[in-house]
Amino acid sequence: MPKRKRETKTPTQLRNARKRKAKKREKATARLQDPSLVYIDDPLSAPTVLQAKHFFKELGQRLPLQLKAKEGWRSSAKLAVRRGADGLKIGLFLPKSHEIISVLGCSAHHPAINQALEAITVIGASGKIKGYDELDGTGDLRYVKLDVERSTELVQVTLVWNASSQEEAGSSLSWLLKKLKRHELWHSIWLNFNAADKHTSRILAYEKEAWLQVHGPKRFLREALHSVEGEAVELCFPPFVFRQANLCAFEDIVSLARHFVPAQSVVVELYGGVGTIGLHLADRVSSLVCSDENPHNRLCFKRSAKALPEELRPHLSYVQGDAASQVKSVPTADVVIVDPPRKGLDEAVLQALCRSRKKKQQRLIYVSCGFPAFQRDCQKLIDAGWTVHHAEGFILFPGADHLETFCVFDRA
Ligand SMILES: C[S@@+](CC[C@H](N)C(=O)[O-])C[C@H]1O[C@@H](n2cnc3c(N)ncnc32)[C@H](O)[C@@H]1O
């Protein structure tokens, strides 16, 4: 039989074939739905919300649900960047997949986030910068983080770059920065150098050396929660600290927390971030010790506390450390406030709360962003003698299968 000649393709043909394939993939995913908007028609029908209602009903508790604006609420977003057929593909991963769905123009975004995304997408269409390719670990831009300063509508943008330094990033980064700086959208521009292995799921590199501010003022982005009563606080949110994506709705949680902290309480706050809840209790506490594992938070807390009236400052302190290292303070508190990540309380914290007995009466305010973990922790707290005094559910991400649970426990 005559041998068939092997078909060889020119580099241009190969490139075009790759582009066609990528376009086909993009078309297929475009038909799929943004995972953050699946329940947007009726956010109260999301499975987690129904599950939470059932759980509290079984405990003999009502669970009032709070839902604010369904559009324009997301003032902080971390978005993945990958290689697209026509430049950068920026968006959210579809559940359990490596496919990205574009979120350009998403109705949940604060308008400033959409403007920023548009600007980056247009610049990216030139093809001069490459989106990250997780198959081979090549490419430039891995993620973008966008945080809006709501009072000015300016955006703090962080470019997560696949290099370990600005030198290593080279001319493509310098070119992008030059283009970005022509826009008047920015509060500041930050670089986060993350050359971690392609198998990592970590979005940001948290080491101090990984961060570089290349544009904007030295003063951190500020946010005031205007609807919260008490002393006005200016929270600091540089890009390397946790910030609630829906700060407008979280204001109501902070207000509610104030309501459940009796005047002159000794308060211990674990998983406190930059002091988003704790600092708003400054006029209600005889002392507040706030802590968090992120070493960057301390400076933010101190700067915000410094701007409070002089007589309140001595009552406020901040300790850097993970929650497990702070459990000694739990029995000394009248009120313990916890707002852990999705996985819930660390075992050491849960154990400390379950055996804490020094005070005659104690209150625990638990703010949870992960309902399954809350359910588990709640059951253990009840078994240890805590009772649910009040619970409320907040739809912080309307359209997503998520509930932020606010629960007050008491122990006599
Ligand atoms: C859901 S955020 C809440 C922060 C704050 N209450 C707010 O609303 O901005 C959780 C915080 O827990 C911190 N964190 C995560 N794991 C921790 C741990 N094991 N010990 C202490 N803090 C932790 C994170 O750094 C983050 O600031």
The ligand as an SDF file (V2000), in Angstrom:
LIG
                    3D

 27 29  0  0  0  0  0  0  0  0999 V2000
  -15.0570   36.6530   56.0600 C   0  0  0  0  0  0  0  0  0  0  0  0
  -13.6180   37.6210   56.4240 S   0  0  0  0  0  0  0  0  0  0  0  0
  -14.2900   38.7170   57.6250 C   0  0  0  0  0  0  0  0  0  0  0  0
  -13.4890   39.9180   57.9660 C   0  0  0  0  0  0  0  0  0  0  0  0
  -14.2730   41.1060   58.5040 C   0  0  0  0  0  0  0  0  0  0  0  0
  -15.2390   40.7620   59.4990 N   0  0  0  0  0  0  0  0  0  0  0  0
  -14.9430   41.8670   57.3740 C   0  0  0  0  0  0  0  0  0  0  0  0
  -16.1690   41.8400   57.2580 O   0  0  0  0  0  0  0  0  0  0  0  0
  -14.2270   42.5140   56.5950 O   0  0  0  0  0  0  0  0  0  0  0  0
  -12.6510   36.4670   57.2690 C   0  0  0  0  0  0  0  0  0  0  0  0
  -11.3410   36.9740   57.7960 C   0  0  0  0  0  0  0  0  0  0  0  0
  -10.7380   35.8770   58.4840 O   0  0  0  0  0  0  0  0  0  0  0  0
   -9.3470   35.9110   58.2800 C   0  0  0  0  0  0  0  0  0  0  0  0
   -8.8950   34.5270   58.5410 N   0  0  0  0  0  0  0  0  0  0  0  0
   -8.9700   33.4460   57.7500 C   0  0  0  0  0  0  0  0  0  0  0  0
   -8.5460   32.3550   58.4040 N   0  0  0  0  0  0  0  0  0  0  0  0
   -8.1900   32.7590   59.6610 C   0  0  0  0  0  0  0  0  0  0  0  0
   -7.6900   32.1010   60.8140 C   0  0  0  0  0  0  0  0  0  0  0  0
   -7.4820   30.7930   60.8180 N   0  0  0  0  0  0  0  0  0  0  0  0
   -7.4440   32.8160   61.9210 N   0  0  0  0  0  0  0  0  0  0  0  0
   -7.6810   34.1650   61.9170 C   0  0  0  0  0  0  0  0  0  0  0  0
   -8.1430   34.8410   60.8590 N   0  0  0  0  0  0  0  0  0  0  0  0
   -8.4030   34.1480   59.7430 C   0  0  0  0  0  0  0  0  0  0  0  0
   -9.1530   36.4520   56.8900 C   0  0  0  0  0  0  0  0  0  0  0  0
   -7.8960   37.0710   56.7910 O   0  0  0  0  0  0  0  0  0  0  0  0
  -10.3140   37.4490   56.7870 C   0  0  0  0  0  0  0  0  0  0  0  0
   -9.8940   38.7350   57.1400 O   0  0  0  0  0  0  0  0  0  0  0  0
  1  2  1  0
  2  3  1  0
  2 10  1  0
  3  4  1  0
  4  5  1  0
  5  6  1  0
  5  7  1  0
  7  8  2  0
  7  9  1  0
 10 11  1  0
 11 12  1  0
 11 26  1  0
 12 13  1  0
 13 14  1  0
 13 24  1  0
 14 15  1  0
 14 23  1  0
 15 16  2  0
 16 17  1  0
 17 18  1  0
 17 23  2  0
 18 19  1  0
 18 20  2  0
 20 21  1  0
 21 22  2  0
 22 23  1  0
 24 25  1  0
 24 26  1  0
 26 27  1  0
M  CHG  2   2   1   9  -1
M  END
$$$$
